[in-house]
């Protein structure tokens, strides 16, 4: 699945200014999500990461700026249905419907493709089956979603996003509530979607090492502005991270893979090494 509309395979937020109740939160942020690439938004709490992501998904009012498709046209001009066929967002939390099966919840992702009658979606069954398979929720298809653990429900909602079959996928802290196995599997799935299906993936992550592992491009936000933008090696440096987070952060590079690894240093970080 995925890849049905290559013309919508990337988009950008241009000079975004965002706020809450008249209070500025993000100022002049420009972010480009490229087709076939993973872009990670990182930064301290309150830096504006999730607000930017919600603005890109048209769920947060834009005070100034624009959201543009790959062809340069404004995504703000699309109808709700057209936009939902282009962009999907996995939020940090969603209301949990009572007594609704996992299969039906995943089917919610097909809403932009359905006419007045549910049967008018010839690709729906295949999209739903694929989304459930890649997220590993097939075995729980008949269970009610309100009976699932937080991690299981998170995978179901991700399957719902994938069933939507868009070329832009936005993920707000998708590894929250997941154990280590499923954290790794979600990160792997992001790479598969970018590498194999040419999806433009934008993801908010708190874990800097996860960002270094999965992202082609990292955007570091601080106090509502972009502090640094580039490859993981360019952005995740000791000086920039330590200053941004207000704590000493050591950075090393794996000599075998070239992957950046970060290590925040607290008062007791090295305690075991000195015992």
C-alpha positions as CSV (number, residue, x, y, z in Angstrom):
1,X,0.0,0.0,0.0
2,X,0.9,3.7,0.1
3,X,2.3,5.6,-2.8
4,X,-1.0,6.1,-4.6
5,X,-0.4,9.8,-5.2
6,X,3.2,10.7,-5.8
7,X,2.4,14.4,-6.5
8,X,1.6,14.9,-2.8
9,X,4.8,13.3,-1.7
10,X,6.2,16.1,0.4
11,X,5.3,19.4,1.9
12,X,6.6,22.2,4.1
13,X,5.7,24.8,6.7
14,X,6.9,28.2,5.7
15,X,7.6,31.0,8.2
16,X,5.1,29.6,10.7
17,X,4.1,31.8,13.6
18,X,1.8,30.0,16.1
19,X,0.4,30.8,19.4
20,X,-2.2,30.0,22.1
21,X,-4.8,32.6,23.2
22,X,-2.7,35.4,21.7
23,X,0.5,34.2,23.3
24,X,3.3,33.5,20.7
25,X,4.7,30.0,21.0
26,X,6.5,29.5,17.6
27,X,8.0,32.2,15.6
28,X,9.2,32.1,12.0
29,X,9.7,28.3,11.8
30,X,10.2,26.8,8.3
31,X,10.4,23.1,7.9
32,X,10.6,20.9,4.8
33,X,9.6,17.3,4.7
34,X,11.1,15.5,1.8
35,X,9.7,12.5,-0.1
36,X,11.4,9.3,1.0
37,X,13.0,10.9,4.1
38,X,12.4,11.0,7.8
39,X,12.6,14.3,9.5
40,X,12.7,14.3,13.4
41,X,11.7,17.3,15.4
42,X,13.5,17.4,18.8
43,X,13.9,19.9,21.6
44,X,13.0,20.5,25.3
45,X,9.5,20.5,26.6
46,X,7.6,23.6,25.5
47,X,9.9,24.2,22.6
48,X,7.0,24.1,20.1
49,X,7.6,20.6,18.5
50,X,4.0,19.3,18.8
51,X,2.5,22.7,18.0
52,X,4.4,22.8,14.7
53,X,3.4,19.3,13.8
54,X,-0.3,20.1,14.5
55,X,0.0,23.2,12.4
56,X,1.3,21.1,9.5
57,X,-1.7,18.8,10.0
58,X,-4.1,21.9,10.0
59,X,-5.1,21.2,13.6
60,X,-3.6,24.4,15.0
61,X,-4.4,27.8,13.7
62,X,-1.6,29.5,11.8
63,X,-1.2,33.2,12.7
64,X,1.2,33.8,9.9
65,X,2.9,31.6,7.3
66,X,1.7,28.8,5.1
67,X,1.7,25.0,4.6
68,X,2.6,24.1,1.1
69,X,2.5,20.9,-1.0
70,X,5.4,19.7,-3.1
71,X,4.2,21.6,-6.1
72,X,4.3,24.9,-4.2
73,X,0.5,25.2,-3.8
74,X,-1.0,25.9,-0.4
75,X,-2.3,22.9,1.5
76,X,-4.6,25.3,3.4
77,X,-6.7,25.6,0.2
78,X,-7.6,21.9,0.0
79,X,-10.9,20.6,1.2
80,X,-10.9,18.5,4.4
81,X,-11.3,15.3,2.4
82,X,-8.6,16.2,-0.1
83,X,-6.2,17.1,2.7
84,X,-7.0,13.8,4.5
85,X,-5.9,12.0,1.4
86,X,-2.6,13.8,1.5
87,X,-1.6,14.1,5.2
88,X,-2.2,12.0,8.3
89,X,-1.2,12.6,11.9
90,X,-0.8,10.2,14.8
91,X,-1.3,12.4,17.9
92,X,-0.1,11.7,21.4
93,X,-3.6,10.8,22.6
94,X,-7.0,10.1,21.1
95,X,-10.4,9.5,22.6
96,X,-10.9,5.7,23.0
97,X,-14.3,4.6,21.7
98,X,-16.1,2.1,23.9
99,X,-16.8,-1.4,22.5
100,X,-15.4,-0.7,19.0
101,X,-13.3,-3.5,17.5
102,X,-9.7,-3.0,16.5
103,X,-10.6,-3.8,12.9
104,X,-13.3,-1.1,12.8
105,X,-11.0,1.5,14.4
106,X,-8.4,0.8,11.7
107,X,-11.2,1.2,9.2
108,X,-11.7,4.8,10.4
109,X,-8.6,5.6,8.3
110,X,-10.6,5.0,5.2
111,X,-13.1,7.7,5.8
112,X,-11.6,10.2,3.3
113,X,-12.1,7.6,0.5
114,X,-15.7,6.6,1.3
115,X,-18.7,8.0,-0.3
116,X,-22.1,8.1,1.4
117,X,-22.1,4.3,1.6
118,X,-19.3,2.4,3.3
119,X,-19.1,-0.1,0.4
120,X,-17.8,2.6,-2.0
121,X,-14.1,2.1,-1.1
122,X,-12.8,-0.7,-3.4
123,X,-9.2,-0.4,-2.0
124,X,-10.4,-0.3,1.6
125,X,-10.2,-3.9,2.6
126,X,-6.6,-4.3,1.3
127,X,-5.5,-1.0,2.9
128,X,-6.9,-2.1,6.3
129,X,-5.4,-5.6,6.1
130,X,-2.0,-4.2,5.2
131,X,-2.0,-1.6,7.9
132,X,-2.9,-4.2,10.5
133,X,-0.2,-6.6,9.3
134,X,2.7,-4.1,9.3
135,X,1.8,-2.8,12.8
136,X,1.3,-6.3,14.2
137,X,-2.3,-5.9,15.4
138,X,-3.9,-8.6,13.3
139,X,-4.3,-11.0,16.2
140,X,-6.4,-8.5,18.1
141,X,-8.6,-7.6,15.2
142,X,-11.8,-8.7,17.0
143,X,-11.0,-7.2,20.4
144,X,-12.5,-3.9,21.6
145,X,-9.9,-1.2,21.6
146,X,-10.9,0.0,25.1
147,X,-9.7,-3.5,26.4
148,X,-6.1,-3.0,25.1
149,X,-3.0,-1.7,26.9
150,X,-1.7,1.7,26.1
151,X,1.0,0.3,23.9
152,X,-1.4,-2.0,22.0
153,X,-3.8,0.9,21.4
154,X,-0.9,3.1,20.2
155,X,-0.2,0.5,17.5
156,X,-3.8,0.3,16.5
157,X,-4.0,4.1,16.0
158,X,-0.8,3.9,14.0
159,X,-2.5,1.3,11.8
160,X,-5.5,3.7,11.4
161,X,-3.1,6.3,10.1
162,X,-1.5,3.9,7.7
163,X,-4.8,2.7,6.4
164,X,-5.4,6.4,5.4
165,X,-2.8,5.7,2.7
166,X,-1.2,9.2,2.4
167,X,2.2,10.3,1.2
168,X,2.8,12.5,4.2
169,X,2.9,10.9,7.7
170,X,3.2,13.0,10.8
171,X,3.9,11.2,14.2
172,X,3.8,12.9,17.6
173,X,5.9,10.9,20.0
174,X,4.9,7.5,18.5
175,X,7.1,5.4,20.8
176,X,5.3,6.6,23.9
177,X,3.8,3.8,26.0
178,X,5.6,1.2,23.9
179,X,8.0,-1.4,25.3
180,X,11.5,-1.6,23.8
181,X,10.6,-4.2,21.2
182,X,7.7,-2.1,19.7
183,X,9.7,1.1,20.0
184,X,12.3,-0.5,17.7
185,X,9.6,-1.9,15.4
186,X,7.9,1.5,15.1
187,X,11.3,3.2,14.2
188,X,12.0,0.4,11.7
189,X,8.5,0.9,10.2
190,X,9.2,4.6,9.8
191,X,12.3,3.8,7.8
192,X,10.4,1.3,5.7
193,X,7.7,3.8,4.9
194,X,10.3,6.3,3.8
195,X,12.7,4.0,2.0
196,X,10.3,1.6,0.3
197,X,7.1,3.6,0.0
198,X,8.7,7.0,-0.5
199,X,6.6,8.6,2.3
200,X,7.6,12.0,3.7
201,X,7.7,11.3,7.4
202,X,7.8,14.0,10.1
203,X,8.1,12.8,13.7
204,X,8.4,14.4,17.1
205,X,10.8,12.5,19.4
206,X,12.1,13.2,22.9
207,X,14.8,10.5,22.7
208,X,17.7,12.0,20.9
209,X,19.3,8.6,20.2
210,X,16.1,7.4,18.5
211,X,16.2,10.6,16.4
212,X,19.8,9.9,15.5
213,X,19.0,6.3,14.6
214,X,16.0,6.9,12.4
215,X,16.2,10.4,10.9
216,X,17.8,11.7,7.7
217,X,17.2,15.2,8.9
218,X,16.9,16.7,12.4
219,X,15.2,20.0,13.4
220,X,16.1,21.2,16.9
221,X,13.6,23.6,18.4
222,X,14.2,25.8,21.4
223,X,11.8,28.4,22.8
224,X,9.7,28.4,19.7
225,X,12.5,28.9,17.2
226,X,14.6,26.6,15.1
227,X,18.0,26.4,16.8
228,X,19.6,24.0,14.3
229,X,18.6,22.0,11.3
230,X,20.6,19.4,9.3
231,X,21.8,15.8,9.5
232,X,22.0,14.2,12.9
233,X,25.8,14.7,13.1
234,X,25.4,18.4,12.2
235,X,22.6,19.1,14.8
236,X,23.3,16.8,17.7
237,X,26.6,18.3,18.9
238,X,27.7,18.7,22.5
239,X,27.8,22.4,22.5
240,X,24.4,23.0,20.9
241,X,22.6,20.3,22.9
242,X,24.1,21.2,26.2
243,X,23.2,24.8,25.7
244,X,19.7,24.0,24.5
245,X,18.8,21.5,27.2
246,X,20.6,23.3,30.1
247,X,22.5,20.1,31.0
248,X,25.8,18.7,29.9
249,X,25.3,16.2,27.1
250,X,28.1,14.2,25.8
251,X,28.1,13.1,22.1
252,X,30.0,10.2,20.6
253,X,30.0,8.6,17.2
254,X,29.9,4.8,16.6
255,X,33.1,4.1,14.6
256,X,31.4,1.2,12.9
257,X,28.1,2.7,11.8
258,X,28.8,6.5,12.1
259,X,25.7,6.9,14.2
260,X,25.6,9.7,16.7
261,X,25.0,8.7,20.4
262,X,24.1,11.2,23.1
263,X,24.6,10.9,26.8
264,X,23.1,13.4,29.3
265,X,25.3,13.8,32.3
266,X,23.7,14.2,35.7
267,X,25.2,14.4,39.2
268,X,25.1,10.6,39.6
269,X,25.6,9.5,36.0
270,X,29.1,8.2,36.6
271,X,28.5,6.9,40.1
272,X,28.8,3.2,39.2
273,X,32.0,3.8,37.4
274,X,33.7,5.2,40.5
275,X,32.5,2.7,43.0
